[in-house]
Amino acid sequence: MNKKGFIFDLDGVIVDTAKYHFLAWQKLAKSIDVDFTEAENEQLKGVSRVKSLEKILEWGNKSISEDEFMKLMALKNNDYLSYINEMDENEILPDVSRVLNFLIDANQGISLGSASKNARTILKKVNLYNSFEAIVDGNDVIKGKPNPEVFLKAAKALNISPVDCIVFEDSVAGIQAANAANMISIGVGEKDVLNQADYVFKDFTELENSFLNKLIKNK
């Protein structure tokens, strides 16, 4: 059987940590008198912490010193960590475990490709850390999505050519990064939002094992 590389984003694909990011960013925004809604939070999906704070400051027309910027980033991360420290296996999104187990049984390459700098912590919390042959996260890359660096590094870590890799993503920036890496892009979410993806499924409950088999056998 062919060996393909299956690369998973974390937030919104394996677990839903977007709600925790929202709460932490909302608290930060409030502390500097900037309005922050769930609609704006959507724009931060797949975006690095630095870029996210830059966007919030831009929305509020705020200017702060570099020291204050670093301090705010640390505060946001500490708030976020307080939420994820309470995570367990119940946070895994529906049918993610089935898909991972199917790919493991099929001897496929499995990697994480996430902007999160807390990815390893989260995977350990939800007991999925050992399901991944390779983990590439925000600590391992310089350029954020839509730059393809994170996915190209994941492919290299699996020792599989980018053209033989499949990416699961819930953000527009992530889909663009997968396409730029010349990988098959699979959107997890709404079709009208993720319309640049090769395939889109609302969630993993719609993605059947037979479809995974086709991806594996595709030359």
C-alpha positions in Angstrom: 0.0 0.0 0.0 1.2 3.5 -0.7 2.4 5.6 2.2 1.0 9.1 2.2 1.5 11.9 4.7 -1.6 13.1 6.5 -1.0 16.5 8.2 -3.5 17.8 10.7 -3.9 21.3 12.0 -4.8 21.3 15.7 -7.2 24.1 16.6 -10.7 23.5 15.1 -9.6 20.2 13.5 -8.5 17.9 16.3 -9.8 19.9 19.3 -11.9 23.1 19.5 -9.5 25.5 21.4 -10.9 28.5 19.5 -13.3 29.1 22.3 -10.4 29.4 24.8 -8.4 31.7 22.4 -11.5 33.8 22.2 -11.9 34.1 25.9 -8.2 35.0 26.4 -8.1 37.5 23.5 -11.4 39.1 24.7 -10.0 39.6 28.2 -6.8 41.1 26.7 -8.7 43.4 24.4 -11.0 44.6 27.2 -7.9 45.4 29.3 -6.7 47.9 26.6 -10.3 49.2 25.8 -10.7 47.4 22.4 -14.0 45.8 21.4 -13.5 42.2 20.4 -16.3 40.0 19.1 -16.6 36.4 18.0 -16.6 37.6 14.3 -13.2 39.2 14.8 -12.0 36.1 16.6 -12.8 34.2 13.3 -10.2 36.3 11.6 -7.5 35.1 14.0 -8.0 31.4 13.2 -4.7 29.9 12.0 -2.9 33.2 12.7 0.1 33.5 15.0 -0.1 35.1 18.4 2.1 38.1 17.2 -0.1 38.7 14.2 -3.3 38.3 16.2 -2.2 41.0 18.7 -1.2 43.2 15.9 -4.7 42.9 14.4 -6.4 43.6 17.7 -4.3 46.8 18.1 -5.1 47.8 14.6 -8.8 47.3 15.1 -8.7 49.5 18.2 -6.4 52.0 16.6 -3.9 51.5 19.5 -0.2 51.9 19.6 1.9 50.4 22.4 5.6 49.9 23.2 7.5 46.7 22.3 7.8 45.9 26.0 4.0 46.3 26.6 3.4 44.2 23.4 5.5 41.3 24.8 3.8 41.6 28.2 0.4 41.4 26.7 1.3 38.3 24.6 2.6 36.6 27.8 -0.6 37.5 29.7 -2.8 36.2 26.9 -0.9 32.9 26.8 -1.1 32.5 30.5 -4.9 33.0 30.4 -5.1 30.5 27.5 -2.9 27.9 29.3 -5.2 28.1 32.4 -8.0 26.9 30.1 -6.1 24.2 28.3 -4.7 22.8 31.5 -8.3 21.6 32.2 -8.6 19.8 28.9 -9.0 16.0 28.6 -10.1 13.4 26.0 -13.6 14.8 26.0 -12.3 17.8 24.0 -11.4 15.7 21.0 -13.8 16.5 18.1 -16.2 13.8 16.8 -14.6 11.0 14.8 -11.1 12.4 15.0 -9.9 9.3 16.9 -11.5 7.0 14.3 -9.7 8.8 11.4 -6.3 8.7 13.3 -6.7 5.0 14.2 -7.6 4.1 10.6 -4.5 5.9 9.3 -2.3 4.3 12.0 -3.7 0.8 11.1 -3.0 1.6 7.4 0.6 2.5 8.2 0.3 6.0 6.9 2.5 9.0 7.9 0.8 11.2 10.4 2.0 14.7 11.5 0.7 17.8 13.2 1.1 21.1 11.4 -0.1 23.8 13.7 0.6 27.5 14.4 0.0 26.8 18.1 3.0 27.0 20.4 1.1 24.9 22.9 0.3 22.0 20.5 2.4 19.4 22.3 0.8 20.3 25.7 -2.7 20.0 24.2 -2.0 16.7 22.5 -0.7 15.2 25.8 -3.7 16.6 27.7 -6.2 14.8 25.3 -4.0 11.7 25.1 -3.2 11.9 21.4 0.5 12.8 21.5 1.6 9.3 20.6 -0.7 9.1 17.6 1.6 11.5 15.7 4.8 10.4 14.0 5.9 14.0 13.8 4.8 17.3 15.4 5.6 20.7 13.8 4.1 23.7 15.6 4.6 27.4 16.2 7.9 26.7 18.0 9.4 25.2 14.9 8.6 27.7 12.2 9.4 31.3 11.4 6.7 32.1 8.9 3.0 31.7 9.7 0.2 30.4 7.4 -0.6 31.1 4.6 3.1 30.6 4.1 3.5 26.8 3.6 6.6 26.4 5.9 4.8 24.5 8.6 3.4 21.9 6.2 6.7 21.6 4.2 8.5 20.9 7.5 5.9 18.3 8.5 6.3 16.5 5.1 10.1 16.6 5.6 9.8 15.2 9.1 7.7 12.3 7.7 10.2 11.9 4.9 7.3 12.1 2.4 7.1 14.3 -0.7 4.7 17.3 -0.4 2.8 16.0 -3.5 2.0 12.8 -1.5 0.7 14.8 1.5 -2.9 15.6 2.6 -3.7 18.5 4.9 -6.7 18.9 7.2 -7.4 22.5 7.9 -10.3 24.7 9.3 -8.9 28.1 8.3 -8.6 29.9 5.0 -4.9 30.7 5.7 -4.3 27.0 6.4 -5.9 25.9 3.2 -3.9 28.5 1.2 -0.7 27.2 2.9 -1.6 23.6 2.0 -2.3 24.7 -1.6 1.0 26.6 -1.8 2.8 23.5 -0.6 1.3 21.6 -3.5 -0.5 19.3 -1.1 -4.1 18.0 -1.2 -6.2 20.4 1.0 -9.2 19.2 2.9 -11.3 21.8 4.6 -13.0 21.0 7.9 -15.9 23.5 8.3 -18.1 25.5 6.0 -17.9 25.1 2.2 -18.5 28.8 1.5 -15.6 29.8 3.7 -13.2 27.1 2.7 -14.0 27.1 -1.0 -10.3 27.1 -2.0 -9.9 23.6 -0.6 -9.8 20.5 -2.8 -12.4 18.9 -0.6 -14.6 20.2 2.3 -16.3 18.3 5.1 -18.3 19.9 7.8 -16.5 17.6 10.3 -14.9 14.2 10.5 -18.2 12.4 10.9 -18.8 13.2 7.2 -15.4 11.8 6.2 -15.7 8.0 5.6 -12.9 5.4 5.7 -13.5 4.7 2.1 -12.6 8.2 1.2 -9.4 7.9 3.2 -8.6 4.7 1.3 -9.0 6.5 -2.0 -6.5 9.2 -0.8 -4.0 6.5 0.2 -4.4 4.6 -3.1 -4.3 7.6 -5.3 -1.0 7.7 -7.3 
